[in-house]
Amino acid sequence: MATTAELITRRNRTIGPYSPLFYDTPLQFVSAKGVWLTEASGERYLDAYNNVPHVGHANERVVRAMTEQASRINIHTRYLNERVYDYSEQLLATFDAGLDRVFYGNSGSEANELALRIARQHTGATGLIVSDYSYHGTTISLAEMTTGLKTKEPLGAHVRTLRLPDLDVDPRPAAEVAADTLRQLDTAIVSLQEAGFGISACLFDPLFSTEGMPRLPEGLLTAIADHVRAAGGLVIADEVQSGFGRTGTHMWGHQYAGLVPDIVTMGKPMGNGHPMSAVVTSEARLDEFGSQNEFFNTFAGNPVSAAVGEAVLQEMATEQLMQRAEVLGTAALTSLQAMVEKHDFVRVAKGTGMFLGLDFAVDGEPAPHLAKQVVEAMKDRRVLISRIGRESSVLKVRPPLAFGADELPLLVSALEDALSEI
């Protein structure tokens, strides 16, 4: 078997050295099952990071559904196929009234691109509002509004950014913080209008994952949506990270956040690793867009993808994964809060359900170097996590929802040891 150095050399000669690798010494995984990955060395690692294998790596129900459907037929949507409509009905049943039509795609980037296209055609405007530290995909349109990753494309002239507050680190009263944020939003909207772009949409991850899971003033997100709609724009919720029961209490992050979006996008977890995405909207928005565009995607909404998506929903229901996320997430957050009390460099515990984190700071300043040390120390203990936030100072603990009660003590113990080592 090739060594790590040999693989890095081959990687650089083929796909290049610029796509990031995790860890100072990268890992080479050769197999996985459930929430465990096996490295080339034979060592097993607990996955407390990856949301793509939502119902577990190599999930038997998903693999069986995929292979059985692929062995019969896989065709595009220009032909009728009952399985595609079965899945569509099941998926749409998880949404509130008014979000009752679906377009399919192959990636979260594609879903967000389509959502922006729908918003532009509906409003006749191009202006966009995003967080000032966010990521929504890799297309040209999305690169021009990316603020949380390095891109050569400058911020688009039609894009305005909004700093989302975090009450965990902002000492001001919540009402004052909310009012200040809304003033900034109104200034951004006026700027777009005066520049002739108007406002087509705002696009947010309801948990603000890339931003480091800031704690917003209650009702702020709804107020932001109201201001955007009053200016003529639509509200798009990007559920790639926050959806599919991740919060524990709600199927969708926008439901957890109390937000009523006009368009919802999703990707990664819906296919458990199979490339799938979707845009969910209203009948009116679908009719408006569909009647003016012959929209078609060869691979989107095919029967194999539908079988996989259906299996994911069935596994979630059968194993009660959302309910499990609530129970385990509550227990995990309690343990994280105890770590805050114990270590003065741990500023606050964050998250909900099975999306959790610890914010590191020294003398009130973000401490990304400590977060990185903890991530590496967890790797040494055979547990995978990562870090997020504007300063990369917040631990990112976001395991597959197949994560169970047997694994939680292993995660907590490894984290306690890592923090003590730091």
N, C-alpha and C positions, 0 to 999 in steps of 0.2 A: 504494500500500500504506500502511496506517495506521502512524503513528509510534508509538514506544514510549509516549509520553505519552498519546496518544489511546487506545491499547489499555488502559492502566492506568485511565483515566477510565471507559471502557466496562465494564471488569472490575468496578470499584468500584460502578457503577450496577446491575450485574446479579448477579454471584455474591458481591460484597462484597469488602472489603479485608482480611479477617481470615485467609484461607488464605495461608500464607507464600509469598513469591516468593524464588527464589535471586538472590543478587548485588545489589550496590548499584544497578546499572543492569540490570534484567532482560533476558533474552534472548528473542527470538521465533523459534522454529524452525519452518521451513516444510516440511522434508523430512528424511528420514534413510535410511541404508542401511548395514547392517553395524554398525560401531562409529563411524560418522561422522554428524554432524547438520549440516544446512545452515541457517544463520540468514538472516533476511529480508535482511540486507545482502549475502548471497552468501558470507560467510565460512563455512568449514567448521570444526567443532569435534570433537575426539576425545572420545568418551564413555568416561570412566574412572569413572563413577559409577552408572549406571542398571542395576539388576538385573532390571527388568521385561522388556526385550527380551533375554531370556536367551541365545538363539541368534542374536541380531543384529536390528537394526531392519529391518523389512520383509523378513524372511527369506523367500526364494522358496518353500521347501518348505512353510512354515507358511501362507503366503498362498494357495498352490495348494490345499492340503488344505482350508482354510477355504472357499474359493470353490467348489470342486468339490462338497463335501458340502452347502453351502448351496443349490447349484443343484439338488440332488436332493430332499432333505427335511431339515427340522429339527423335531423333535417332542420332547415330554417323555417321562419314564420310565414313564408309565402304559401305554405301548406297548413292545413288544419291539423292540430294535434291536441287531444283532450288533456294530456298530462300537463301541458303548458298552462291551460286554463284552470286545472285543478290547483296547481301551485299558486297561480295568480290570485285565486279566490282565498286561499289560505293565508297568503302574505298580506293581502289587503284587509283581511279580517282583524289583523293586529293593530290597525290604525283607527283613529277616531273618525267620526262622520265627516264627510267632505274631502277626505283623502282616499279616493276610491278608484283611481286609475293608475296604471303602471306602464312605464317604458323600461325595456331591459337594455343592459350594456354588458361590458366585459371587465371594467375596472372602475374604481372610484373616480379617477381622473375623467374618464369618459362620462360618468354620470354627472359630475359637477359641470363639465363643459356643456352638456345638453341642458342642464338646469339654467345656466346662464343664457343660453340661446333662447329658451322658452321665455325667460324674463325679459330679455331685450325685445323680442317680437311682441310681447304683450304690452309693454310700456312705451315702446318707441324710443327708449332712452338707453344709454350705455353705461352710465355712472354706477360705480359699485362701492359698497362699504364693507371692509373686512377688519379684523383685528390687526393690530400692528405687530403681532408675533404669531403668525399662523401659516398653515400649509394645507392646500386642498387638491394638489395634483400637479401633473407634469406637462400638460399641454401648454401651447404658447399663451393662451388666454389666462390660464391659471398661474403660469410662471410670472406674468406681469402683475399678479396680485399676491405673490408669495412674499411674506415678510419674515418667516421663521426659518428659512433655509437659504443657503448661498445660491444665487442665480445671477447670470450675466445680464439678463433682461432687467432694465430699470423698472421701477414701479410705474405702471401705466398712468398716463395723464388723466385717465377716466376713473382712477381708483383713489379713494381716500381711506385712511386708516383710523382706527379708534383704539385708544388705550383702555383695556378692560381693567377695572380696579380690583384690588384684592384686599378684602377687609382683614385678612390674617396679618397683613403687614402695614396697612394704612390705618393710622390711629384716629382719623377723623370720624365723626358720627356718620352712620350709614346714609342718612338722608342727605347730608352735605356731599358725600361721595357720589351718590346717585345723581344729584342735581348737577354736579360738575361734569360728570360723564355725559349727561344728556345735552348740556351746553356745547360740549365738544362735538357731539354728534350733529347737532343743529348747524354748527359752524361748517362742518364737513359737507352737509347736504346743500347749504347755501353756496358753498364754493363750487360744488358740482353743477348746480343750476346756473350760476353766473358764468361758468366756463362753457356752457352750452351742452353739457353731457346729460343733464337731468339725473334721475336716480332710477335705475332698473331694479336693483336688489341689494340686500345685505346677505352675506353668506357667513354663517358661524357654525362651529362645532358646539353643540349645546353644553358640553362639559368643558370646553376650552382646554382640550388635552395638551396640545402643543404649547399653549401659554403657561402650563404648569398648574392647571386646575385652580384658578383663582376663586375665592369665595366672594360672590357678588352680593350687593345689597338686594334684599328681597324685592321682587317685582321689577328689577332693572331690565332684565332681558325682555320682558313683555313691553315695557315702556319704550325700549329701543325699537322693537317691532312696530309699535304704534306710530312712532315718529317717522319711520321709514315708509310705512303705508300712507301716512298723511301727506307725504311728499310724492306719492305715486308709485313707490317701489314695492317689490314683492319680498317675502322673507323666505330664505332657503336655509334649511337645517341639514348640515352634513353629519350623517349618522355613522360614518365609516368606523369611528372609534367608540362612539357612545351608545350605539344601538344594539338591538338583539339581546335585551335583558341585562346588559352590562351593569346598569345601576342597581340591579337587584329588586327595586320596587316597581319599575316600569319597563315595558318592552323597549321604549324609545327614549333617548336622552331628552328630546324636546318635551315629552310628557313629564318627565322628572323635573325639568326646568320650568314648567308651566308655560311653555311657548306654544303658540298655535301657528305653525308655518304654512306657507302657500305651496311649497315644494319641499320634498324630503329626498335626500340622496343617500345611497348606501353602497357598500362594496364588500371587501375582504371577508368578514365573518359569514356572510350569507351563503357562501359556497364551501366553507371549511377548507379552503385552499384551492378549490376549483375556481377558475376566473369568472366571476359573476359580479354584476352591479345592477342597480335599478334607480329610477327616478319615479317617485310616487307623487301624484298631484290630484287635482280635482277633475271631474268630468268636463267642466267648462274650459279649463286650461288645456286638457288633452284635445278637446274638439277644436279649440282655437288654433293650436299648433298643428295638429294633424291635418286639418282641412287645407292648410296652406303649404304643407311640406310633405313630400313623399319620403317619409322617414323610414329607413330600413337599415338593419344591421345583420349581416350574414350569420354571425355566431351568437348573437344575443337572443335569449329566450328560446333556445333550442331544447328539445326534450330531455337530453342528458343533464343540462344545467337545471331544468325544472325538477328532475328526479333528485338531484343533489340538494337543491334548495328545500324541497319538500322533506327530505330525510333530515336535514338540519332542524327544521321546525318540529318534526316528530320527535327527534332525540331530545330537544329542549323540553318538550312537553312530557315525554315519558320519564325522563330523569329529573324533572322539575329543576332545571338548571338555573332559571332566573330566581326561584325561591331559595335555592342553595346559595346563590351569589349574595342574596340579602343576609342570610344567616351567617355565612362565613365572613362576608365583608364587615358586618357589625362586630364580630369577634376580633377580626384582624385589626380594625380601626381602634378598638379598645387597647390592643397590644401596642399599636403604634403610638397611641397617646401616652402610654406608660413610658415609652422610650423618650418622648419629648420631655417628660418630667425628669428622667434620669440623666440625660445628656444635654449640656448647655449649648452645644452647637447644633442641636436639632430644634428648629424654630417652631414648627407646627406639623401636625399630621393632616393629610388631605385625602379627599376622595369619598366615594360611595360605592356600595356593592363591591364588585371585584375590579375596581380601578382605584388604586390607592397610591399614596406617596408620602415621603417625608421631605420637608423643606429645610435645607441646611444654611446656616448663617453664622458668622463670627463677628461680634461687635456690631450687630445689626446689618451687616453687609452680606449679600449672597456668597456662598462658599462652594463654588463648583468643584474645586479641587478635592474637597471632602466627599462630595457626592460621587465623583469618579473613583476615589479610593474605595468607597463602599461597594460600588458596582463590581470592581475588580476583586474585592475581598469576598463578595458573594459568589463570584465565579469560582474562586478557590475552594469554596464550600459546596460547589456543584449545584448552585442555584442561579438561574438566569433572571436578571432584571435589567433596567436601563435608567436613563435620566431624561428629564424634559425641563421646559421653562426657559424664559428669556436668558437666564444666566446658566442654564444647564445645572441648576443647583437643587432640583427636585427629583427624588427617586421616582421611577415609573414602575409600578407593580401592577401588571395587567395580564394575568394568566388566562389560558383558555377557561371557559366556564365549566369545563369538565373537572377543574380543580376541586378537590374534595376535602373532607374533614381529616383524612389521614395525612394529607400533604400540608395542611395549614401549620401544624406544630413544627414541621421541618423548616418551613419558610420563616416562621417567627424566631425559631432558635438560631438559624443561620444569621438572620439580621441582627439579633441581639449580640451574637458573637462578633460580627463584623463591626458593629458600632463600638463595642468594647475595645476591639483591636485599634480602631482609629483613635 
